[in-house]
């Protein structure tokens, strides 16, 4: 009886772990908008890091201004493309 219970438990656990929806090796199909949203969040994080490092004195004014402008332009382009794709 205990062998049967152990076998059924093993089959159940195997099915629960390796069921296709729960498979960690199967990736969600990303759309272009998903990619752009992730990119936008990464740019915002980079802007926060840049601001923190500038306030802590690691960047001179010229470098900070140039990098901030480049990141803001990239963010504007990403947001514009998201808006265009969602329309």
MMTF fields as JSON, N, C-alpha, C and O atoms, coordinates in Angstrom:
{
  "mmtfVersion": "1.0.0",
  "mmtfProducer": "UNKNOWN",
  "numBonds": 347,
  "numAtoms": 348,
  "numGroups": 87,
  "numChains": 1,
  "numModels": 1,
  "chainsPerModel": [1],
  "groupsPerChain": [87],
  "chainIdList": ["A"],
  "bondAtomList": [4, 2, 8, 6, 12, 10, 16, 14, 20, 18, 24, 22, 28, 26, 32, 30, 36, 34, 40, 38, 44, 42, 48, 46, 52, 50, 56, 54, 60, 58, 64, 62, 68, 66, 72, 70, 76, 74, 80, 78, 84, 82, 88, 86, 92, 90, 96, 94, 100, 98, 104, 102, 108, 106, 112, 110, 116, 114, 120, 118, 124, 122, 128, 126, 132, 130, 136, 134, 140, 138, 144, 142, 148, 146, 152, 150, 156, 154, 160, 158, 164, 162, 168, 166, 172, 170, 176, 174, 180, 178, 184, 182, 188, 186, 192, 190, 196, 194, 200, 198, 204, 202, 208, 206, 212, 210, 216, 214, 220, 218, 224, 222, 228, 226, 232, 230, 236, 234, 240, 238, 244, 242, 248, 246, 252, 250, 256, 254, 260, 258, 264, 262, 268, 266, 272, 270, 276, 274, 280, 278, 284, 282, 288, 286, 292, 290, 296, 294, 300, 298, 304, 302, 308, 306, 312, 310, 316, 314, 320, 318, 324, 322, 328, 326, 332, 330, 336, 334, 340, 338, 344, 342],
  "bondOrderList": [1, 1, 1, 1, 1, 1, 1, 1, 1, 1, 1, 1, 1, 1, 1, 1, 1, 1, 1, 1, 1, 1, 1, 1, 1, 1, 1, 1, 1, 1, 1, 1, 1, 1, 1, 1, 1, 1, 1, 1, 1, 1, 1, 1, 1, 1, 1, 1, 1, 1, 1, 1, 1, 1, 1, 1, 1, 1, 1, 1, 1, 1, 1, 1, 1, 1, 1, 1, 1, 1, 1, 1, 1, 1, 1, 1, 1, 1, 1, 1, 1, 1, 1, 1, 1, 1],
  "groupList": [{"groupName": "UNK", "atomNameList": ["N", "CA", "C", "O"], "elementList": ["N", "C", "C", "O"], "formalChargeList": [0, 0, 0, 0], "bondAtomList": [1, 0, 2, 1, 3, 2], "bondOrderList": [1, 1, 2], "singleLetterCode": "X", "chemCompType": "L-PEPTIDE LINKING"}],
  "groupTypeList": [0, 0, 0, 0, 0, 0, 0, 0, 0, 0, 0, 0, 0, 0, 0, 0, 0, 0, 0, 0, 0, 0, 0, 0, 0, 0, 0, 0, 0, 0, 0, 0, 0, 0, 0, 0, 0, 0, 0, 0, 0, 0, 0, 0, 0, 0, 0, 0, 0, 0, 0, 0, 0, 0, 0, 0, 0, 0, 0, 0, 0, 0, 0, 0, 0, 0, 0, 0, 0, 0, 0, 0, 0, 0, 0, 0, 0, 0, 0, 0, 0, 0, 0, 0, 0, 0, 0],
  "groupIdList": [1, 2, 3, 4, 5, 6, 7, 8, 9, 10, 11, 12, 13, 14, 15, 16, 17, 18, 19, 20, 21, 22, 23, 24, 25, 26, 27, 28, 29, 30, 31, 32, 33, 34, 35, 36, 37, 38, 39, 40, 41, 42, 43, 44, 45, 46, 47, 48, 49, 50, 51, 52, 53, 54, 55, 56, 57, 58, 59, 60, 61, 62, 63, 64, 65, 66, 67, 68, 69, 70, 71, 72, 73, 74, 75, 76, 77, 78, 79, 80, 81, 82, 83, 84, 85, 86, 87],
  "secStructList": [7, 2, 2, 2, 2, 2, 2, 2, 2, 2, 2, 2, 2, 2, 2, 2, 2, 2, 7, 4, 4, 4, 7, 6, 6, 1, 7, 7, 7, 7, 7, 2, 2, 2, 2, 2, 2, 2, 2, 2, 2, 2, 2, 2, 2, 2, 2, 2, 2, 2, 2, 2, 2, 2, 2, 6, 6, 7, 1, 7, 2, 2, 2, 2, 2, 2, 2, 2, 2, 2, 2, 2, 2, 2, 2, 2, 2, 2, 2, 2, 2, 2, 2, 2, 2, 2, 7],
  "xCoordList": [0.816, 0.0, 0.864, 0.588, 1.919, 2.773, 3.566, 3.881, 3.887, 4.597, 3.683, 4.129, 2.426, 1.457, 1.285, 1.259, 1.169, 1.026, 2.265, 2.149, 3.439, 4.684, 4.777, 5.232, 4.348, 4.357, 3.4, 3.749, 2.192, 1.226, 1.723, 1.561, 2.326, 2.875, 4.005, 4.104, 4.841, 5.944, 5.413, 5.922, 4.404, 3.814, 3.178, 3.34, 2.465, 1.836, 2.882, 2.734, 3.942, 4.983, 5.701, 5.993, 5.988, 6.635, 5.759, 6.257, 4.462, 3.54, 3.431, 3.378, 3.398, 3.253, 4.486, 4.365, 5.665, 6.907, 7.125, 7.521, 6.875, 7.22, 6.044, 6.16, 4.925, 3.776, 4.161, 4.834, 3.769, 4.257, 4.053, 4.927, 2.965, 2.758, 3.731, 4.036, 4.213, 5.113, 6.576, 7.45, 6.845, 8.197, 9.033, 8.715, 10.089, 10.894, 11.736, 12.23, 11.907, 12.728, 11.932, 12.497, 10.649, 9.788, 9.569, 9.113, 9.89, 9.809, 8.509, 7.929, 8.079, 6.908, 7.29, 8.362, 6.453, 6.725, 6.519, 5.423, 7.591, 7.527, 7.198, 7.679, 6.386, 6.094, 7.095, 7.872, 7.065, 7.951, 7.626, 8.53, 6.351, 5.949, 6.489, 6.923, 6.467, 7.034, 8.519, 9.011, 9.224, 10.651, 10.881, 11.77, 10.082, 10.254, 9.941, 10.599, 8.951, 8.646, 9.805, 10.145, 10.408, 11.568, 12.727, 13.442, 12.905, 13.979, 13.742, 14.681, 12.478, 12.135, 12.467, 13.029, 12.122, 12.439, 13.947, 14.42, 14.705, 16.162, 16.742, 17.668, 16.201, 16.674, 16.372, 17.224, 15.164, 14.813, 15.73, 16.134, 16.053, 16.968, 18.352, 19.004, 18.797, 20.088, 20.084, 21.083, 18.964, 18.857, 18.931, 19.581, 18.264, 18.334, 19.758, 20.241, 20.429, 21.811, 22.732, 23.596, 22.537, 23.363, 23.168, 24.135, 21.932, 21.646, 22.284, 22.856, 22.181, 22.779, 24.294, 24.887, 24.92, 26.377, 26.832, 27.894, 26.037, 26.373, 26.293, 27.167, 25.236, 25.082, 26.168, 26.507, 26.711, 27.778, 29.151, 30.161, 29.191, 30.438, 31.288, 32.47, 30.746, 31.535, 31.614, 32.476, 30.725, 30.7, 30.844, 30.237, 31.646, 31.685, 30.407, 29.692, 30.138, 28.904, 28.746, 27.65, 29.824, 29.743, 29.357, 28.494, 30.001, 29.706, 28.278, 27.566, 27.88, 26.527, 25.481, 24.515, 25.69, 24.726, 24.644, 23.552, 25.783, 25.8, 25.133, 24.341, 25.445, 24.855, 23.367, 22.581, 22.985, 21.565, 20.779, 19.698, 21.314, 20.644, 20.515, 19.469, 21.564, 21.511, 20.457, 19.698, 20.406, 19.416, 17.992, 17.068, 17.816, 16.482, 16.013, 14.838, 16.933, 16.575, 16.208, 15.262, 16.964, 16.654, 15.306, 14.524, 15.028, 13.737, 12.596, 11.549, 12.791, 11.749, 11.486, 10.337, 12.531, 12.352, 11.611, 10.754, 11.948, 11.284, 9.81, 8.945, 9.523, 8.129, 7.333, 6.176, 7.945, 7.252, 6.933, 5.856, 7.873, 7.609, 6.543, 5.727, 6.538, 5.481, 4.118, 3.166, 4.032, 2.776, 2.34, 1.157, 3.294, 2.974, 2.467, 1.525, 3.079, 2.678, 1.35, 0.586, 1.069, -0.183, -1.385, -2.532, -1.113, -2.212, -2.842, -3.775],
  "yCoordList": [-1.189, 0.0, 1.259, 2.206, 1.267, 2.454, 2.668, 3.802, 1.563, 1.674, 2.33, 3.168, 1.954, 2.543, 4.038, 4.847, 4.402, 5.805, 6.6, 7.721, 6.034, 6.71, 6.883, 7.92, 5.872, 5.962, 7.024, 7.801, 7.063, 8.086, 9.486, 10.428, 9.619, 10.903, 11.328, 12.501, 10.398, 10.703, 11.147, 12.106, 10.465, 10.836, 12.219, 13.039, 12.474, 13.78, 14.885, 15.914, 14.68, 15.695, 15.917, 17.058, 14.859, 14.974, 15.786, 16.675, 15.49, 16.221, 17.68, 18.568, 17.944, 19.315, 20.152, 21.324, 19.561, 20.291, 20.54, 21.64, 19.544, 19.641, 19.938, 19.773, 20.368, 20.718, 21.895, 22.807, 21.918, 22.952, 24.395, 25.221, 24.743, 26.119, 26.526, 27.709, 25.577, 25.869, 25.642, 25.723, 25.367, 25.071, 26.355, 27.296, 26.407, 27.632, 27.863, 28.972, 26.864, 27.006, 27.52, 27.817, 27.621, 28.132, 29.618, 30.014, 30.428, 31.866, 32.421, 31.909, 33.479, 34.206, 34.951, 35.554, 34.922, 35.622, 37.115, 37.555, 37.89, 39.322, 40.056, 39.709, 41.056, 41.916, 43.069, 43.233, 43.844, 45.012, 46.01, 46.638, 46.153, 47.075, 46.605, 47.426, 45.295, 44.765, 45.09, 45.516, 44.878, 45.187, 46.677, 47.04, 47.536, 48.974, 49.427, 50.327, 48.813, 49.155, 48.777, 49.527, 47.621, 47.218, 48.184, 48.542, 48.6, 49.535, 50.885, 51.507, 51.334, 52.6, 52.542, 53.49, 51.436, 51.293, 51.285, 51.847, 50.66, 50.635, 52.04, 52.417, 52.812, 54.185, 55.025, 55.792, 54.891, 55.641, 55.275, 56.141, 54.005, 53.574, 54.181, 54.612, 54.21, 54.829, 56.316, 56.844, 57.0, 58.415, 58.616, 59.546, 57.744, 57.836, 57.615, 58.342, 56.601, 56.323, 57.487, 57.87, 58.043, 59.166, 60.361, 61.024, 60.634, 61.748, 61.535, 62.46, 60.328, 60.015, 60.182, 60.764, 59.671, 59.759, 61.205, 61.597, 61.994, 63.415, 64.146, 64.948, 63.864, 64.53, 64.109, 64.857, 62.903, 62.459, 62.946, 62.657, 63.688, 64.302, 63.46, 63.76, 62.424, 61.55, 62.046, 61.597, 62.967, 63.45, 64.963, 65.665, 65.466, 66.919, 67.381, 66.575, 68.667, 69.219, 68.9, 68.556, 69.01, 68.799, 67.353, 67.11, 66.41, 64.995, 64.646, 63.924, 65.175, 64.915, 65.444, 64.756, 66.67, 67.274, 66.488, 66.26, 66.078, 65.34, 63.972, 63.574, 63.262, 61.936, 62.029, 61.206, 63.021, 63.201, 63.517, 62.968, 64.396, 64.744, 63.523, 63.321, 62.713, 61.513, 60.53, 59.969, 60.318, 59.408, 59.946, 59.181, 61.243, 61.831, 61.725, 61.46, 61.932, 61.788, 60.343, 60.087, 59.411, 58.0, 57.635, 56.91, 58.133, 57.868, 58.46, 57.831, 59.657, 60.284, 59.469, 59.318, 58.952, 58.109, 56.82, 56.385, 56.215, 54.966, 55.225, 54.455, 56.29, 56.614, 56.932, 56.529, 57.653, 57.966, 56.695, 56.574, 55.749, 54.5, 53.668, 53.029, 53.666, 52.961, 53.562, 52.834, 54.879, 55.55, 55.232, 55.009, 55.211, 54.914, 53.483, 53.239, 52.545, 51.143, 50.866, 50.008, 51.592, 51.358, 52.041, 51.696, 53.006, 53.731, 52.913, 53.377],
  "zCoordList": [0.0, 0.0, 0.0, -0.737, 0.836, 0.92, -0.371, -0.732, -1.065, -2.345, -3.383, -4.167, -3.385, -4.298, -4.011, -4.938, -2.745, -2.364, -2.759, -3.255, -2.546, -2.916, -4.43, -4.913, -5.17, -6.631, -7.142, -8.031, -6.585, -6.992, -6.625, -7.4, -5.448, -5.047, -5.981, -6.341, -6.368, -7.289, -8.644, -9.223, -9.152, -10.444, -10.352, -11.255, -9.279, -9.09, -9.033, -9.692, -8.246, -8.133, -9.457, -9.814, -10.18, -11.482, -12.433, -13.123, -12.476, -13.354, -12.918, -13.769, -11.617, -11.128, -11.448, -11.803, -11.324, -11.578, -13.061, -13.45, -13.892, -15.302, -16.222, -17.437, -15.675, -16.509, -17.399, -16.92, -18.668, -19.6, -19.144, -19.404, -18.488, -18.057, -16.963, -16.816, -16.207, -15.093, -15.465, -14.603, -16.706, -17.143, -17.134, -17.86, -16.33, -16.257, -17.514, -17.721, -18.337, -19.53, -20.721, -21.774, -20.555, -21.616, -21.37, -20.298, -22.351, -22.168, -22.711, -23.668, -22.067, -22.53, -23.801, -23.86, -24.797, -26.042, -25.809, -25.462, -26.004, -25.767, -27.058, -28.137, -26.919, -28.049, -28.051, -27.111, -29.096, -29.186, -28.064, -27.512, -27.734, -26.676, -25.323, -24.515, -25.068, -23.818, -23.715, -22.669, -24.834, -24.851, -24.585, -23.815, -25.222, -25.059, -23.632, -23.11, -23.006, -21.61, -20.692, -19.777, -20.933, -20.145, -20.373, -19.437, -21.624, -21.953, -21.27, -20.772, -21.25, -20.605, -19.114, -18.565, -18.463, -17.039, -16.808, -15.82, -17.699, -17.565, -17.726, -17.007, -18.665, -18.857, -17.628, -17.179, -17.076, -15.867, -14.706, -13.93, -14.592, -13.534, -13.75, -12.799, -15.008, -15.309, -14.975, -14.487, -15.234, -14.881, -13.365, -12.887, -12.619, -11.158, -10.662, -9.794, -11.221, -10.822, -11.177, -10.389, -12.367, -12.801, -11.881, -11.505, -11.522, -10.625, -9.249, -8.673, -8.739, -7.438, -7.486, -6.577, -8.547, -8.643, -8.848, -8.363, -9.561, -9.731, -8.393, -8.063, -7.623, -6.328, -5.339, -4.423, -5.532, -4.635, -5.095, -4.453, -6.214, -6.656, -7.576, -7.745, -8.177, -9.041, -10.486, -11.241, -10.882, -12.258, -12.291, -11.483, -13.224, -13.417, -14.133, -14.728, -14.066, -14.637, -16.122, -16.564, -16.895, -18.341, -18.676, -19.519, -18.011, -18.261, -17.839, -18.537, -16.685, -16.2, -17.182, -17.509, -17.643, -18.568, -19.875, -20.394, -20.402, -21.665, -21.518, -22.373, -20.452, -20.253, -19.95, -20.419, -19.173, -18.862, -20.127, -20.339, -20.966, -22.214, -23.126, -23.743, -23.214, -24.05, -23.536, -24.327, -22.224, -21.654, -21.811, -22.085, -21.639, -21.816, -23.265, -23.521, -24.216, -25.633, -25.964, -26.709, -25.407, -25.646, -25.042, -25.657, -23.841, -23.198, -24.016, -24.168, -24.541, -25.359, -26.621, -27.036, -27.221, -28.407, -28.1, -28.869, -26.976, -26.574, -26.265, -26.683, -25.546, -25.204, -26.462, -26.584, -27.397, -28.65, -29.433, -30.017, -29.444, -30.167, -29.468, -30.132, -28.141, -27.407, -27.753, -28.032, -27.732, -28.066, -29.494, -29.752, -30.413, -31.811, -31.97, -32.725, -31.27, -31.398, -30.708, -31.151, -29.621, -28.899, -29.551, -29.27, -30.417, -31.085, -32.192, -32.848]
}
